[in-house]
Amino acid sequence: MTISKPVEAVYIHIPFCLRKCNYCDFLSFYRPQEMAGYVEALVKEMEIAVKQYPVQAKTIFIGGGTPSCLPAELLKRVLEAVQKFFVSDALVEYTMEANPGTLNAEKLQIMKQYGVNRLSFGVQSDREDHLKMLGRIHTFEEAKQAVAMARNAGFENINLDFMYGLPGQTVEQWQETLKNAMALKPQHLSLYQLKIEEGTVMYQWLEDEKISEFDDETALAMYRIAQTMLAENGYGQYEISNYAMPGRESLHNQVYWKTDNYLGIGLGACSWVRPERWNNRFEMVDYIGQIAKGALPAQEPEVLNETEQMEETVFMALRMNSGLSKALFAERFGKTVEAVFCDALENCAAQGWIQQTEAGYALTEEGRVLGNLVFLEFMK
């Protein structure tokens, strides 16, 4: 495929975990015996990929799974390859996910040595009962120690993930969680409402009536509390679930929300190089087998037509507080957003869900809460 400009974002998937969390439906598993073989295949995929796609990465994100659960020597092997194939003077943001229960000073030193400049910790809760229910392998005390260790290693840009809407969680508990999260002084916070997905342990609990669906009104109250408390402490909300200190917004995540091109490396990783979107093979034997043949492990791509691309451009951009840029839409598609989505814009404005900005359109506060209804308007 010929593409008009270099791919500026790269995602690298590490599927291994020490234990799969009870809510997790991501492609992850505990198979330590497969780590070394996977890493070698991953390195080979990087080598093949850069020959096929022009890459000038401004952002790199290593996620999982739990990248930090790799032994130090394998972690070093991955980061050496990333540096060789993807790191250049263009790179601005280089993130690695980490679990507080799998981090040590040696691994942090390796990350620092190879240019990682942002860490994302999946903390999820400050309460031991909630952490146990979620199946996390760490305590909150260990999370605090991991953040301190990262600071001592020289990392100045740290994100923390937390969840709300947990079975049995109260508004008061969530307020306390937010206080404890901000006490760690992260530059960025990602706050997600728990969604119980089919195929997870928690979904089976739901089926067995061991837990019940969380009350939507309480979840909304928690969302509002987070907005207020974080704003009072200097964190700006720039996307439905994401808050940052000024200048610390995630550049990599904005690539997804702006539907810019990105390349996914690793088992099951997703790529989007306009107009094609594809996933890598999901089975380890298929993934490694394809790479052994000197081929990329991509499954058959989905080719999005112009209408589908326009729909995604709109509803992904509307996730961000800055909203949809009329200029970007016109540049990308050669027509105005008003000409394409006149009815949807009028309907959403009449409902009080969307508002005009200097640059384009953004969700109102009501629209942000009812985001899925808004997005459906643009898919009619």
C-alpha positions as CSV (number, residue, x, y, z in Angstrom):
1,M,0.0,0.0,0.0
2,T,1.2,3.5,-0.8
3,I,0.6,6.1,1.9
4,S,0.9,9.8,1.6
5,K,2.8,10.6,4.8
6,P,4.9,8.7,7.4
7,V,3.2,6.8,10.2
8,E,3.7,8.9,13.3
9,A,2.5,6.6,16.1
10,V,3.5,3.1,17.0
11,Y,1.9,0.7,19.5
12,I,3.7,-2.4,20.7
13,H,1.8,-5.2,22.4
14,I,3.2,-7.4,25.2
15,P,0.5,-9.9,26.0
16,F,2.0,-11.5,29.1
17,C,0.7,-11.0,32.7
18,L,1.5,-12.7,36.0
19,R,-2.2,-13.2,36.4
20,K,-5.2,-12.1,34.4
21,C,-7.4,-9.6,36.2
22,N,-11.0,-10.5,36.8
23,Y,-12.4,-7.7,34.6
24,C,-9.9,-8.0,31.8
25,D,-10.9,-8.9,28.2
26,F,-7.7,-7.8,26.6
27,L,-5.4,-10.2,24.8
28,S,-3.3,-11.3,27.7
29,F,-2.3,-14.5,29.5
30,Y,0.2,-16.1,31.9
31,R,2.6,-18.1,29.7
32,P,6.2,-17.3,30.9
33,Q,7.6,-20.2,28.8
34,E,6.6,-18.3,25.6
35,M,8.2,-14.9,26.5
36,A,11.6,-15.4,24.8
37,G,10.2,-16.8,21.6
38,Y,7.6,-14.0,21.4
39,V,10.2,-11.3,21.9
40,E,12.3,-12.6,19.1
41,A,9.2,-12.7,16.8
42,L,8.3,-9.2,17.9
43,V,11.8,-7.9,17.0
44,K,11.6,-9.6,13.6
45,E,8.1,-8.0,13.0
46,M,9.6,-4.6,13.7
47,E,12.3,-5.2,11.1
48,I,9.8,-6.3,8.5
49,A,7.3,-3.5,9.2
50,V,9.7,-0.6,8.8
51,K,10.5,-1.9,5.3
52,Q,6.9,-1.8,4.3
53,Y,5.6,1.3,6.0
54,P,7.4,4.7,6.3
55,V,7.6,5.4,10.0
56,Q,8.6,8.6,11.7
57,A,7.3,8.0,15.2
58,K,6.4,11.0,17.3
59,T,4.8,8.7,19.9
60,I,5.5,5.2,20.9
61,F,3.3,3.2,23.4
62,I,4.3,-0.2,24.8
63,G,1.2,-1.8,26.3
64,G,-0.3,-5.1,27.2
65,G,-0.8,-7.2,29.1
66,T,1.9,-6.1,31.4
67,P,5.1,-5.0,29.6
68,S,6.9,-4.6,33.0
69,C,6.5,-8.4,33.8
70,L,9.1,-9.3,31.2
71,P,12.4,-10.3,32.7
72,A,15.0,-7.6,32.5
73,E,17.0,-9.2,29.7
74,L,13.9,-9.6,27.5
75,L,12.7,-6.0,28.3
76,K,16.1,-4.8,27.2
77,R,15.9,-6.8,24.0
78,V,12.5,-5.2,23.1
79,L,13.7,-1.7,23.9
80,E,16.9,-2.1,21.9
81,A,14.8,-3.1,18.9
82,V,12.4,-0.2,19.4
83,Q,15.3,2.2,19.5
84,K,16.9,0.7,16.4
85,F,13.7,0.7,14.3
86,F,11.5,3.5,15.6
87,V,13.4,6.0,17.7
88,S,14.5,9.2,16.0
89,D,14.7,12.9,16.6
90,A,11.0,13.1,15.8
91,L,10.1,11.2,18.9
92,V,8.3,13.3,21.6
93,E,6.4,10.8,23.8
94,Y,7.5,7.3,24.7
95,T,5.2,5.5,27.1
96,M,5.4,2.1,28.8
97,E,2.6,0.5,30.8
98,A,3.7,-1.0,34.1
99,N,2.1,-2.9,37.0
100,P,3.3,-1.8,40.4
101,G,3.8,-5.5,41.3
102,T,6.3,-6.2,38.5
103,L,8.6,-3.2,38.7
104,N,12.1,-2.9,40.1
105,A,15.0,-0.5,40.0
106,E,16.8,-2.5,37.3
107,K,13.8,-2.4,34.9
108,L,13.3,1.3,35.5
109,Q,17.0,1.9,34.7
110,I,16.7,-0.1,31.4
111,M,13.6,1.9,30.4
112,K,15.3,5.2,31.2
113,Q,18.4,4.1,29.3
114,Y,16.5,3.4,26.1
115,G,14.5,6.6,26.1
116,V,11.1,5.8,27.7
117,N,9.9,9.2,29.1
118,R,6.4,8.4,30.3
119,L,5.1,5.6,32.6
120,S,1.5,4.5,32.9
121,F,0.6,2.6,36.1
122,G,-2.5,0.5,36.3
123,V,-3.4,1.1,39.9
124,Q,-7.3,0.9,39.7
125,S,-8.0,1.4,43.4
126,D,-6.6,2.4,46.7
127,R,-8.7,-0.1,48.7
128,E,-7.4,-3.6,49.3
129,D,-10.8,-5.2,49.1
130,H,-11.4,-3.6,45.7
131,L,-8.0,-4.6,44.4
132,K,-8.6,-8.2,45.5
133,M,-12.0,-8.3,43.8
134,L,-10.5,-6.9,40.6
135,G,-7.8,-9.6,40.7
136,R,-4.9,-7.1,40.9
137,I,-1.5,-8.6,42.1
138,H,-0.4,-5.4,44.0
139,T,-1.4,-3.5,47.0
140,F,-1.9,0.3,47.1
141,E,1.2,0.6,49.2
142,E,3.2,-1.1,46.5
143,A,1.7,1.3,44.0
144,K,2.9,4.2,46.0
145,Q,6.3,2.6,46.3
146,A,6.4,2.1,42.5
147,V,5.6,5.7,41.8
148,A,8.3,6.8,44.3
149,M,10.8,4.4,42.7
150,A,9.9,5.8,39.2
151,R,10.5,9.4,40.4
152,N,13.8,8.4,41.9
153,A,14.8,6.9,38.5
154,G,14.1,10.3,36.9
155,F,10.7,9.8,35.4
156,E,8.8,13.1,35.5
157,N,5.7,12.2,33.4
158,I,3.5,9.6,35.1
159,N,-0.1,8.5,34.5
160,L,-2.2,6.5,36.9
161,D,-5.3,4.5,35.9
162,F,-8.2,4.2,38.4
163,M,-11.7,2.7,38.1
164,Y,-15.0,3.7,39.5
165,G,-18.4,2.0,39.4
166,L,-17.0,-1.1,41.2
167,P,-19.5,-3.5,42.8
168,G,-20.1,-2.2,46.3
169,Q,-18.2,1.0,45.9
170,T,-19.7,4.1,47.5
171,V,-19.4,7.7,46.5
172,E,-17.5,8.4,49.7
173,Q,-15.0,5.7,48.9
174,W,-14.4,7.2,45.4
175,Q,-13.8,10.6,46.9
176,E,-11.1,9.1,49.2
177,T,-9.6,7.2,46.2
178,L,-9.3,10.5,44.2
179,K,-7.7,12.2,47.2
180,N,-5.1,9.4,47.5
181,A,-4.5,9.3,43.8
182,M,-3.8,13.1,43.6
183,A,-1.6,12.8,46.7
184,L,0.9,10.8,44.5
185,K,1.1,13.9,42.3
186,P,0.8,12.2,38.9
187,Q,0.9,14.4,35.8
188,H,-2.0,12.5,34.3
189,L,-5.0,10.5,35.5
190,S,-7.2,8.1,33.5
191,L,-10.5,7.4,35.2
192,Y,-12.6,4.7,33.8
193,Q,-16.0,3.4,34.7
194,L,-15.8,-0.4,35.1
195,K,-17.5,-2.2,32.2
196,I,-18.1,-5.9,32.8
197,E,-17.3,-7.6,29.5
198,E,-18.4,-11.0,28.4
199,G,-15.9,-13.7,28.8
200,T,-14.4,-12.3,32.0
201,V,-14.5,-13.7,35.5
202,M,-16.6,-10.8,36.6
203,Y,-19.1,-11.4,33.9
204,Q,-19.5,-14.9,35.2
205,W,-20.1,-13.5,38.7
206,L,-22.8,-11.2,37.2
207,E,-24.4,-14.2,35.5
208,D,-24.3,-16.1,38.8
209,E,-25.8,-13.1,40.6
210,K,-22.7,-12.8,42.9
211,I,-22.5,-9.2,41.9
212,S,-25.0,-6.8,40.3
213,E,-24.9,-4.1,37.6
214,F,-23.8,-0.8,39.0
215,D,-26.3,2.0,39.4
216,D,-26.0,4.5,36.5
217,E,-27.0,7.5,38.7
218,T,-24.3,6.7,41.2
219,A,-21.7,6.2,38.5
220,L,-22.7,9.6,37.0
221,A,-22.3,11.2,40.5
222,M,-18.8,9.7,40.7
223,Y,-17.9,11.1,37.3
224,R,-19.1,14.6,38.3
225,I,-17.1,14.4,41.6
226,A,-14.0,13.5,39.7
227,Q,-14.4,16.4,37.3
228,T,-14.8,18.9,40.2
229,M,-12.1,17.5,42.4
230,L,-9.5,17.2,39.7
231,A,-10.3,20.7,38.3
232,E,-9.8,22.2,41.8
233,N,-6.4,20.5,41.9
234,G,-5.1,21.7,38.5
235,Y,-6.0,18.7,36.3
236,G,-7.8,19.7,33.0
237,Q,-10.2,17.2,31.5
238,Y,-9.3,16.9,27.8
239,E,-11.2,13.7,27.0
240,I,-14.1,11.9,28.5
241,S,-12.0,9.7,30.8
242,N,-8.7,11.6,30.8
243,Y,-7.3,14.5,32.9
244,A,-3.8,16.1,32.8
245,M,-1.7,18.8,34.2
246,P,-1.1,21.6,31.6
247,G,1.0,20.2,28.8
248,R,0.9,16.6,30.0
249,E,-2.0,15.4,27.8
250,S,-1.3,12.0,26.2
251,L,-0.1,12.6,22.7
252,H,-0.4,9.0,21.7
253,N,-4.0,8.6,22.7
254,Q,-4.8,11.7,20.8
255,V,-3.6,9.9,17.6
256,Y,-6.5,7.4,18.2
257,W,-9.1,10.1,18.9
258,K,-8.0,12.1,15.8
259,T,-8.0,8.9,13.7
260,D,-4.5,9.6,12.5
261,N,-2.4,6.7,11.1
262,Y,-0.8,4.3,13.6
263,L,1.1,1.0,13.3
264,G,0.5,-1.9,15.8
265,I,3.3,-4.4,16.4
266,G,2.7,-7.6,18.3
267,L,0.1,-10.3,18.9
268,G,-3.4,-9.0,18.0
269,A,-2.2,-5.5,17.7
270,C,-4.4,-3.1,15.6
271,S,-3.1,-0.8,12.9
272,W,-4.9,2.0,11.0
273,V,-3.2,3.3,7.9
274,R,-5.9,5.1,6.0
275,P,-8.1,3.7,4.4
276,E,-7.2,0.2,5.9
277,R,-7.5,-1.1,9.4
278,W,-6.3,-4.5,10.5
279,N,-5.4,-6.7,13.4
280,N,-2.4,-9.0,13.7
281,R,-3.0,-12.7,14.2
282,F,-4.5,-13.5,17.6
283,E,-3.1,-17.0,18.1
284,M,0.6,-17.2,19.1
285,V,1.4,-20.1,16.7
286,D,-0.1,-18.2,13.8
287,Y,1.6,-15.0,14.7
288,I,5.1,-16.6,15.1
289,G,4.5,-18.8,12.0
290,Q,3.8,-15.8,9.7
291,I,6.9,-13.9,10.9
292,A,9.1,-17.0,10.5
293,K,8.1,-16.9,6.8
294,G,9.3,-13.3,6.6
295,A,5.7,-12.0,6.4
296,L,3.8,-9.5,8.5
297,P,1.3,-11.3,10.7
298,A,-1.6,-9.2,9.6
299,Q,-5.1,-10.6,9.1
300,E,-7.2,-9.5,6.1
301,P,-7.6,-5.7,6.4
302,E,-10.9,-3.9,6.6
303,V,-11.1,-1.2,4.0
304,L,-13.2,1.7,5.3
305,N,-15.2,3.6,2.7
306,E,-15.3,7.4,2.8
307,T,-18.6,7.5,4.7
308,E,-17.2,5.2,7.4
309,Q,-14.0,7.2,7.7
310,M,-16.0,10.5,8.1
311,E,-18.2,8.9,10.8
312,E,-15.2,7.8,12.8
313,T,-13.4,11.1,12.3
314,V,-16.4,12.9,13.9
315,F,-17.3,10.7,16.8
316,M,-13.8,9.9,17.9
317,A,-12.8,13.6,17.8
318,L,-15.9,14.5,19.8
319,R,-14.5,12.4,22.7
320,M,-12.0,15.2,23.2
321,N,-13.0,18.4,24.9
322,S,-11.4,20.3,22.0
323,G,-13.8,18.5,19.7
324,L,-13.9,18.2,16.0
325,S,-11.8,20.6,13.8
326,K,-13.7,21.8,10.8
327,A,-10.4,22.5,9.0
328,L,-9.1,19.0,9.6
329,F,-12.3,17.4,8.3
330,A,-12.3,19.6,5.2
331,E,-8.6,18.9,4.6
332,R,-9.1,15.1,5.0
333,F,-12.3,14.7,2.9
334,G,-12.5,17.8,0.7
335,K,-16.0,18.8,2.0
336,T,-17.4,20.5,5.0
337,V,-18.7,18.6,8.0
338,E,-21.9,20.7,7.7
339,A,-22.5,19.4,4.2
340,V,-22.1,15.8,5.3
341,F,-23.7,15.8,8.7
342,C,-26.2,18.6,8.6
343,D,-29.1,16.6,10.2
344,A,-26.9,15.1,12.9
345,L,-25.5,18.5,13.9
346,E,-28.9,20.1,14.0
347,N,-30.4,17.2,16.0
348,C,-27.6,17.2,18.5
349,A,-27.7,21.0,18.9
350,A,-31.4,20.9,19.4
351,Q,-31.0,18.4,22.2
352,G,-28.3,20.5,23.8
353,W,-25.6,17.8,23.2
354,I,-23.3,19.7,20.9
355,Q,-22.0,23.3,20.6
356,Q,-20.0,25.3,18.1
357,T,-16.5,26.3,19.0
358,E,-14.1,28.6,17.3
359,A,-12.5,25.7,15.5
360,G,-15.5,23.4,15.0
361,Y,-17.8,21.4,17.2
362,A,-17.6,20.0,20.7
363,L,-19.8,18.1,23.1
364,T,-21.6,20.0,25.8
365,E,-21.4,18.6,29.3
366,E,-24.7,16.9,28.8
367,G,-23.5,15.5,25.5
368,R,-20.4,14.1,27.1
369,V,-22.5,12.2,29.6
370,L,-24.7,10.8,26.8
371,G,-21.8,10.4,24.3
372,N,-23.0,7.1,22.8
373,L,-26.4,8.7,21.8
374,V,-24.6,11.5,20.2
375,F,-22.3,9.2,18.2
376,L,-25.2,7.2,17.0
377,E,-26.7,10.4,15.4
378,F,-23.6,10.5,13.1
379,M,-24.0,6.9,12.1
380,K,-27.6,7.1,10.8
